[in-house]
Amino acid sequence: MPVNRTLRGLYLSVDTAWLELIEGALRREFDEVHLTQVASLEGFVANAQDGEFDVLIADYALNGGTGVDAWNQLDHGDNGVPFLILFTSDIGEAESIDVMRSGVNECIYAEDFPRLGYVVLKLLEVWEARQAKIQADAALIVSRNQLLRLTQQLHARIEEERTAVSREIHDDIGGALAAVKFDLSWISRRSADPTVKERVLQATATLQQALDASQRIMLSLRPAILDEGLVPALQWLVNSFQKRTEAEVVFRCDKDALSLGPEIQSVAFSVVREALTNVVKHAQASKVVVDVSDQEGVLTVEVSDDGVGLAPKALAKTTSFGILGLRERAQSIGGWLDVSSSGRGVSVILTVPLDGVVLPDVTELSE
């Protein structure tokens, strides 16, 4: 903020003797000073609300009140203008405490009036910096909300594309491969040539590999079992994981079915799948527990293992890869994801409010 500028102020005082002194002190720091004086609290409040002032100034001692009363009438400065109280006469300790507790932006005593212009200048600098921060914070909130909506739309679109591609693989490619398999079987039954039979067997084996690959691709895109609900899908996922590994996997849910939207089901399934994948890659765990509950209107999905755990630095790195994407997806459905390690094992917890339950700010919890 430039040192020289025009200052517009509103001054509440029943004594006109101080007006010229105050204006002179202000002109030491400002090129132009336009100070409007009012004598009543009502007139001060009306002008403060209707006028455009850079600073509000009030004497502490007023007829039937104090400068703190004027401050309180303006809803503690929410009018967007800094407020300053002048002590034009001696006051006691109780009055000083009253001012300090009020939250007034600044106060100055009569002997310091020569510094009034400097005090007001610094007060305005602090105030403007604070207003700039408020605006920046508001813009950041708007940006975060826009990013959240974009994330929601993006993941919804991705889910639609995954479902469409999975169905095409099942209906078109899977159907075509199955038809070829029948044709090869027909050729094998009707040919007596050993060479033809050998080539048919080779082609059938290759074809089976293609069928298996299409099944794996469909499952990675979007398992069809998700259409049956989250609980059956997670049971299938846990069983598949246990078959592929030597780890003991325990799945716990006190209900056979949960009433959840498709997006929440998709995010919860993705969290468990990512957590189990990390167990295979890094944990060296012998036991994994998957807990699911929807108590008190809150869906909680926890995957914990008894593996080697993560050091603090390694735990921080998880925010840069798959976990970060899962956190974004959790936020897109109004929840959050927490990853923790006590030195032995890792716990991944997804929490999502249901039925309009309001939970703490996710940005604070994820930090």
C-alpha positions in Angstrom: 0.0 0.0 0.0 1.5 3.4 -0.9 2.5 5.7 1.9 0.6 8.7 0.6 -3.1 8.4 -0.1 -6.5 9.9 0.5 -8.1 9.0 3.8 -11.9 9.1 4.5 -12.8 8.7 8.1 -15.8 8.9 10.4 -15.2 10.3 13.8 -17.6 9.9 16.8 -17.1 12.6 19.4 -19.1 15.0 21.5 -16.1 17.3 21.6 -15.2 19.4 18.5 -11.9 20.5 20.0 -10.1 17.4 19.0 -11.1 17.4 15.3 -8.4 19.7 14.0 -5.7 18.0 16.1 -6.7 14.6 14.7 -6.9 15.8 11.1 -3.4 17.3 11.5 -2.0 14.1 12.9 -3.5 12.1 10.0 -2.1 14.5 7.4 1.4 13.5 8.4 0.9 10.2 6.6 -1.9 10.9 4.1 -2.1 13.5 1.3 -5.8 14.2 1.8 -7.9 13.7 4.9 -11.7 13.9 4.9 -12.9 13.4 8.4 -16.6 13.5 9.1 -17.6 14.1 12.8 -20.8 13.0 14.4 -21.9 13.5 18.0 -24.5 10.7 18.5 -24.2 7.0 18.5 -27.2 6.7 16.2 -25.7 9.1 13.7 -22.4 7.2 13.8 -24.0 3.9 13.2 -26.1 5.2 10.3 -23.1 6.9 8.6 -20.9 3.8 9.1 -23.5 1.6 7.4 -24.3 4.0 4.6 -21.1 5.8 3.9 -17.8 4.7 2.4 -15.0 5.2 5.0 -11.5 3.9 5.3 -11.5 4.0 9.0 -13.9 4.5 11.9 -12.7 6.5 15.0 -14.5 7.0 18.2 -13.7 8.7 21.5 -13.9 6.3 24.5 -15.9 8.8 26.6 -19.3 9.6 25.1 -22.5 11.0 26.5 -24.3 8.0 28.1 -21.9 5.4 26.6 -18.4 4.6 25.3 -16.6 3.9 22.1 -16.9 0.2 22.9 -20.7 0.6 22.6 -20.2 2.1 19.1 -18.0 -0.9 18.2 -20.6 -3.4 19.4 -23.3 -1.5 17.4 -21.4 -2.2 14.3 -21.4 -6.0 14.9 -17.7 -6.0 15.9 -16.4 -4.4 12.8 -18.1 -6.7 10.3 -18.9 -3.6 8.2 -15.5 -4.2 6.6 -13.8 -1.1 8.0 -11.1 -1.0 10.7 -12.1 0.6 14.0 -10.0 2.7 16.4 -10.8 4.2 19.8 -9.2 7.4 21.1 -8.6 8.1 24.7 -8.9 11.9 24.9 -8.9 11.8 28.7 -7.6 9.7 31.5 -9.4 6.4 32.2 -9.1 3.8 34.9 -7.9 0.3 34.8 -11.4 -1.1 34.4 -12.1 1.0 31.3 -8.8 -0.2 29.8 -9.7 -3.8 30.4 -13.1 -3.2 28.8 -11.5 -1.9 25.6 -9.0 -4.8 25.5 -11.7 -7.4 25.9 -13.9 -5.8 23.3 -11.7 -6.8 20.3 -11.4 -3.3 19.0 -8.8 -3.2 16.2 -6.6 -0.5 17.8 -6.6 2.2 20.5 -4.4 5.2 21.1 -3.9 7.6 24.1 -3.8 11.4 23.9 -0.1 11.6 24.4 0.4 9.5 21.4 -1.7 11.6 19.0 1.3 12.8 17.0 1.7 9.1 15.9 -2.0 8.8 15.0 -1.4 9.0 11.2 1.3 6.2 11.4 -1.0 4.0 13.6 -3.9 4.4 11.1 -1.6 3.7 8.2 -0.4 0.5 9.7 -3.9 -0.5 10.8 -5.1 -0.1 7.2 -2.2 -2.2 5.9 -3.0 -5.0 8.3 -6.7 -4.7 7.5 -6.2 -4.8 3.8 -3.8 -7.8 4.1 -6.5 -9.5 6.1 -9.2 -8.7 3.6 -7.0 -10.0 0.8 -6.5 -13.2 2.7 -10.3 -13.5 3.2 -10.8 -13.1 -0.5 -8.1 -15.5 -1.4 -9.5 -18.1 1.0 -13.0 -17.6 -0.5 -11.5 -18.0 -4.0 -9.7 -21.2 -2.8 -13.0 -22.6 -1.5 -14.7 -21.9 -4.8 -11.8 -23.5 -6.7 -11.9 -26.6 -4.4 -15.7 -26.9 -4.9 -15.2 -26.6 -8.7 -12.5 -29.2 -8.6 -14.7 -31.5 -6.5 -17.5 -31.2 -8.9 -15.1 -31.9 -11.8 -13.8 -34.9 -10.0 -17.3 -36.2 -9.4 -18.2 -35.7 -13.1 -14.9 -37.3 -14.2 -15.3 -40.4 -12.1 -18.9 -40.8 -13.1 -17.9 -40.6 -16.7 -15.0 -43.1 -16.1 -17.4 -45.5 -14.4 -19.8 -45.2 -17.3 -17.0 -45.9 -19.8 -15.7 -48.8 -17.7 -19.2 -50.3 -17.6 -19.7 -49.8 -21.3 -16.3 -51.3 -22.3 -16.8 -54.2 -19.9 -20.2 -55.0 -21.5 -18.8 -54.8 -25.0 -16.0 -57.2 -24.1 -18.5 -59.6 -22.6 -21.1 -59.3 -25.4 -19.0 -58.8 -28.5 -15.5 -60.1 -27.9 -16.5 -62.8 -25.4 -19.3 -64.0 -27.6 -17.0 -64.1 -30.7 -14.3 -66.0 -28.9 -16.9 -68.5 -27.5 -18.2 -69.0 -31.1 -14.7 -69.7 -32.4 -14.2 -72.2 -29.6 -17.3 -74.1 -30.7 -16.1 -74.0 -34.3 -12.7 -75.5 -33.3 -14.5 -78.2 -31.3 -16.6 -79.0 -34.4 -13.5 -79.2 -36.6 -11.8 -81.5 -34.1 -14.7 -83.9 -34.0 -15.0 -84.2 -37.7 -11.3 -84.4 -38.7 -9.3 -87.6 -38.5 -6.1 -85.9 -39.5 -3.7 -86.0 -36.5 -2.0 -82.8 -37.8 -5.3 -80.9 -37.9 -6.2 -82.2 -34.5 -2.9 -81.0 -33.0 -3.3 -77.5 -34.6 -6.9 -77.4 -33.3 -5.7 -78.2 -29.7 -3.0 -75.4 -30.0 -5.6 -73.0 -31.3 -8.0 -73.9 -28.5 -5.4 -73.4 -25.9 -4.5 -69.9 -27.3 -8.2 -69.2 -27.5 -8.7 -70.1 -23.9 -5.9 -67.7 -23.0 -7.7 -64.9 -24.8 -11.0 -65.8 -23.0 -9.2 -65.7 -19.6 -7.6 -62.4 -20.5 -11.0 -60.9 -21.5 -12.4 -62.0 -18.1 -9.5 -60.4 -16.3 -9.9 -57.2 -18.2 -13.7 -57.1 -17.5 -13.1 -57.7 -13.8 -10.5 -54.9 -13.6 -12.8 -52.5 -15.4 -15.9 -53.2 -13.4 -16.8 -56.5 -11.8 -20.3 -57.5 -12.8 -20.9 -58.7 -9.2 -21.1 -55.0 -8.1 -24.6 -55.1 -9.5 -25.4 -57.5 -6.7 -24.3 -55.0 -4.1 -21.2 -54.1 -2.1 -21.2 -56.9 0.4 -21.3 -59.8 -2.2 -18.7 -57.9 -4.3 -16.3 -57.6 -1.4 -16.9 -61.2 -0.4 -16.0 -62.3 -4.0 -12.9 -59.9 -3.9 -11.7 -61.3 -0.6 -12.2 -64.9 -1.7 -10.3 -64.2 -5.0 -7.5 -62.5 -3.1 -7.2 -65.5 -0.6 -6.9 -67.9 -3.5 -4.1 -66.0 -5.1 -2.1 -65.5 -1.8 -1.1 -67.5 1.3 -2.5 -64.8 3.6 -5.5 -65.4 5.8 -8.2 -62.9 4.9 -11.2 -62.2 7.2 -14.2 -60.4 5.9 -16.6 -59.0 8.5 -19.9 -57.3 7.9 -23.0 -57.6 10.2 -25.4 -57.3 7.3 -26.0 -59.3 4.2 -26.7 -56.2 2.1 -26.2 -52.4 2.4 -28.4 -49.8 0.9 -25.8 -47.7 -1.0 -25.7 -45.7 -4.2 -23.6 -47.0 -7.1 -20.9 -44.4 -6.8 -20.4 -45.1 -3.1 -20.2 -48.9 -3.9 -17.7 -48.3 -6.6 -15.4 -46.1 -4.4 -15.6 -48.6 -1.5 -14.8 -51.5 -3.8 -11.9 -49.6 -5.3 -10.5 -48.8 -1.8 -10.5 -52.4 -0.7 -9.0 -53.6 -4.0 -6.2 -51.0 -3.8 -5.5 -51.9 -0.2 -5.3 -55.6 -1.0 -3.1 -54.9 -4.0 -0.7 -53.0 -1.7 -0.7 -55.9 0.8 0.5 -58.2 -2.0 3.1 -55.7 -3.2 4.5 -54.4 0.1 3.0 -55.7 3.3 4.4 -59.3 3.6 1.3 -59.9 5.8 0.0 -63.2 7.0 -3.4 -61.9 7.9 -5.7 -59.2 6.5 -9.0 -58.1 8.0 -11.7 -56.3 6.0 -14.4 -54.6 8.2 -17.5 -53.0 6.8 -20.3 -51.3 8.7 -22.9 -48.6 8.3 -23.6 -47.7 12.0 -25.2 -44.4 12.8 -25.6 -43.4 9.2 -21.9 -43.6 8.4 -20.3 -46.2 6.1 -16.9 -47.3 7.4 -14.7 -49.7 5.4 -11.4 -50.7 7.0 -8.7 -52.9 5.6 -5.9 -53.7 8.1 -3.0 -56.1 7.9 -0.3 -57.4 10.2 2.5 -56.8 7.8 5.8 -54.9 8.1 4.0 -51.5 8.3 5.2 -48.2 6.9 7.7 -45.7 8.2 6.5 -42.1 8.5 8.4 -41.1 5.3 7.0 -44.1 3.4 3.5 -43.3 4.7 3.8 -39.7 3.4 4.8 -41.1 0.0 1.5 -42.9 -0.3 -0.3 -39.6 -0.8 1.5 -39.3 -4.2 0.3 -42.4 -5.9 -2.8 -44.6 -5.7 -3.9 -43.4 -2.3 -4.1 -39.8 -3.5 -6.5 -40.9 -6.2 -8.6 -42.8 -3.7 -8.7 -39.8 -1.4 -10.0 -37.6 -4.2 -12.7 -40.2 -5.0 -13.6 -40.4 -1.3 -14.0 -36.6 -1.2 -16.1 -36.7 -4.4 -18.7 -38.7 -2.5 -18.5 -36.6 0.7 -16.2 -38.8 2.7 -12.5 -39.2 3.4 -9.7 -41.8 3.4 -7.2 -42.3 6.2 -4.0 -44.3 6.0 -2.1 -45.1 9.2 0.6 -47.4 10.4 1.7 -48.0 14.0 4.9 -49.6 12.9 3.3 -53.0 12.6 0.8 -53.3 9.8 -1.2 -50.7 7.9 -4.8 -49.6 8.2 -6.8 -48.0 5.4 -10.1 -46.6 6.4 -12.8 -45.1 4.2 -15.5 -43.1 6.0 -18.6 -41.9 4.1 -21.6 -40.1 5.7 -25.0 -41.5 4.7 -28.5 -40.0 4.9 -27.4 -36.4 5.2 -25.1 -37.0 8.2 -22.7 -34.1 8.6 -19.1 -34.9 9.4 -16.0 -32.8 10.0 -14.2 -31.0 7.1 -12.4 -33.7 5.0 -9.6 -31.3 4.1 -8.6 -31.0 7.8 -8.9 -34.7 8.5 -6.8 -35.8 5.5 -3.8 -33.6 6.4 
